[in-house]
Amino acid sequence: MDQHDEQRTDVGADRHDGQRNGRRTVVITGASDGIGAAAARELTARGHDVVVVGRSGEKTAAVAGPLGVRHFTADFARLDDVRRLARELQASVPRIDVLVNNAGGIFDRRELTPDGHELTWQVNHLAPFLLTHLLLDRLLADGAAVLTTSSVAAHLGRLSPETLVDHRRWSPQRAYGDTKLANILFTRGLDRRYGPLGLTAAAFHPGGVATNFASGTTTALRFLYRTRLGRRLMITPEQGAETLVWLADGAAGRDWGSGGYYEKKRPARAPSRAADDALADTLWQRSPELVGLTPGHRAG
């Protein structure tokens, strides 16, 4: 956590404690499997109103059905799906206390989405950036928290203000690391720009979780996630969801500091590039253009 994050630990505590000690509405993307599904089950058990979002209609319904909660589908490889999701959430969910940007993945080949962006970059960064901004007025009105799943792989990220993303040196690991670094920069940007207006934000690393993550790639990660030995070294989805649940169930300013990066329910060491203000500003200047946000949308 950088100095800026430490100084913000008490901001918003009074405003958020009252509304968040009771029942909250928590929207979780990437909740049809893995830590998203585990968090949906635990937060529902704790009495919160959970909204499940996933790419597969069948898998999303299978998670939401037994919980008796609302569910929506969206493929983050299509920004029109993200725009539709935002409209559906605005129409069907009266308030949002917590938005969890958890959907993401690592992909074996460099390919472009129908929107013309590299797939990893769009699914892991551009899509949650767009969704958050399309819901921003609602999130600000509700004094919401935005939680984003990052990874220790953020330390592999090589984003720079000059190129932002260098697709000439693409590899699955680097593309993933770049987006996980972007997730932390996005979190800091939300806190810097909208913290004074009551929004809070945190990024977190869930740990090495035995899920279907990386099943679509032939990188070394696939063998870690898909072999019996590799999975023995990993934690369960329920264990991986613990930090997400702790953040969603807690209160910024009391339990965690807005703008911070967390692992195992405590502050974790973020990559040095995550403290680069020039890089953060470049990300915030370029991302709205890439997702087609108009000047009327708040993007900092």
N, C-alpha and C positions, 0 to 999 in steps of 0.2 A: 504494500500500500504506500502511495507516495505522500508527501507532506500535505498536499491539497486534500487527499482523502482523509487523513487523520484530523485535519482541522474541521471537517464537515460532519463528524460523528454525531453531533448533537442537533444538527439542523433538521427541523421537521418533526422532532420527537413529540412535541405537544400535540401537533395536528394529527399525527398518525396513530398515537397510542390508543385513543378512544375508539376509532373506527376499526382498528385491526385486532383488538383484543377479543372481538366477537366474531361472528360469522362473516367471512369474506368471499367475494366472488373471484375465483382464480382461473384464468384462461391459460391452458398449457398447450403449446404446439409440440409436435413430435410426441404425442401422448398415446399413440396406438401400440407402443412397445417400449421396452427398456425402462430407463429411469423416469421417463415421462408418464408411462402407465403406472409404475410403482408409486410415484408422487401423487397421481390422481387418486389412487386407492387410499393412500395414507391421509391425504388432506380431506377427502370425503369422510373417512372414519373420524377425523377430528372435528367434523361438523361444518366444514366449509362447502360452499357452493362451487363445484368444479365444472369447468367447461373443457371438454376434451376435443383437441384438434389433431387430425392425422391425415396422411396421404391416402391410405387405403380405406375405402368405405367400410369394407367387411371387418378389418382389424380394429378400426376405430369404434364401430358399433359394438364389437365384442368386448371392448374395455368399458365403454360407457353404459351398456345395457345392464350388467349386474349392479352397477353403482347407481343406476337411476338418474344419470346426469345428462345434460345436453351435449351434443357432439356435432362437429362440422368437419368437412373434408377440404383439403387444399393441397395441391402439388406445388411446392415452392420453386420448382423448375419452370413454372409459368407465372409471370407476374400478374396476369389477368386473374389467375386463381387467388392470388393474395388480395387483389382489389375486391374481388367478389366476397372473400372471407371477411374483409373489413366491413363491407356493407351488411353482411348477414349478422355479424356480431353487434354492430351498431343498432340494427333493427330488432334483434332478439334478446340481447343481454342488457338489462337496464343500467347496470353499473359494472365497472371493472376495478377491483381493488389491487389485483396483481396480474400482470401479463408476464408469462414465462416464455421467452424465446428459446425453445429447446430443440426444435427441428434442425437437423443437420446431417452431414455425412462426409465420407471420403470416397473418392471415385478413381477407378483404375486408369481411365483414359481421359485425355483432354478433349472435351467436347463442348459445343456451344448450345445454349438453351434456345428455344424459339425467340427469346428476346435479344439474342445476340451476345450474351455474356457467358464467360467460362462457367461451367456448371457448379463447381465447388464455391466459387465466389458469389454466385447468385443465391444458391440454397442456404449457405451459411452466413452470409452478410447482407446482401442486397435485399433479399426477401424479408428478413426480420426488420431491417431498417425501414423498408416501405410500410410494413404492417404497423409498426410502432408509430410512424408519422401519420398514417391514415387514421389511427385511433387517438392521436395526441390530444385533441381537444377534450375527448372523453376522459382520458387518463389524467389530464391536468385538473379537470373539474372534480374528479373523484379522489384526487390526491393519491394516485396509484404508485405502486412500485413496479419497475421493469427489471426482471431478472433474466440474465442471458447465460446460457451454457457455453463456457469456453473450454479450455483444456490446457494441460501442461505443454501440449504441442505448440502453444503460443510462443514459447521460447525459440522455436524454429522459424518463426515468422521473420521475413526480410522486407516488409513493406518500407518504402521510403517516400518522402514528400515529392521527389523528382519523378518517379515512375509509378508510385502507388503499388500497382501489381505488374510484375515483369513476367509476362506470359512466355517470353523467349526462353526462360530457364524453368519451365514448368516441370513439376513432378508431383505425384499424388501427395507426398509428405509435405512438400513446400507449399502447395496450394492450400492444404488443410491448415498448416501452421500459420500462413498469412491470414486466413479467415478467423482463426481463433485469436490471433493478435488483434484483428479488427474488432472482434467482439468486446475485448477489454477497452479498446479506444472508444468504441461506441458507448460503452457504459460510462466512461469518464466524460464523454461529450454530453450525454444526457444530464449528468449531474451538474456540469459546469453551466449548461444553458438553461436548464429547467428546474434545477434544485431550488433556486430562489422562488419559484412559482409553486413549490409543493411536491414536485415529482421526485421520487427517489429511485436509485438504480444500483444494481450489483451484478458482477459477473462471478462465475464459480467454476471450479474444476471438480467433476464428480468422482474422479478416480478411474482406474482401469476396471471397467464393469463388464461382466460376462453377459453380453447381449448379442443381437444380430448386427451390431455396428461393424462396419468394414467387411461385411460378407460379400459385397459387390466388387471387391478389389482383389488383385493378386499380389499386393504389396506384402511386406513382412507383417504388417498389422493383421492381415487376414489370417495368417497362420497362428498368430498369437490369440486371436479371438475365436478361431474355429477348431483348434486342436485341443485334445483332452488335457494335455500338459499345460498349454497356455491358459485355458479356462480355470485350471486349478489355482493359478497364480492371481486370479482376478477376484473382485468382490461381486456380490449379488446386486441385481438392480435395486433391491430395497436398500442396501447399504449405500449404493451410488446416489440414491435419491435423498439421502439424509440431509445434505447441505441445502439442496433445493427446498425441501420441506421446512427446514430451520429458517431459511430466509423468508419464505412465503408466510410462515406462521408467526414470525417475529415482527419486530418493529424497528425501522431505521431510526438511529439515534439512541436507541436503548440496547438492542441486541447486535446490531451491525451498523457500519458506517456507509453512508451513501457514496457511490463512486468507487467502492473498494472491490477487490478480487479475493475470493475465498476458496478454501479447501478444508475439508474435515471440520466445518463449522467454526473456522477461525481465519483471520487474515493470512494470505499466502503471498509469496514473493512473485510479483508480476515481472514480465520481461522489461528490461531497461527501455526498450522502444515504446512501451506503453506510456511512458512519462514524457514522450516527445510531443510537445504542444504543436509544433509545426506539422508533424505527421497527423496528429489528431485533427487539426484544422483542415488539412488537405482532404482527409477522409470525409469530413463533414461538408466540404465544398463540392466534392465530386460525386458523392453518393446520390444526392437528390437529382442531379442531372442524369445519372445512369438509370434511375428508376422512373424518370419522367414526372417527378414532383414539380408542380407549378410554383411560382414565387409566392402564391398565397398560402402555401403550406409552410408551417413553421419548421425550419431545418437549421436554425441557428444563425 
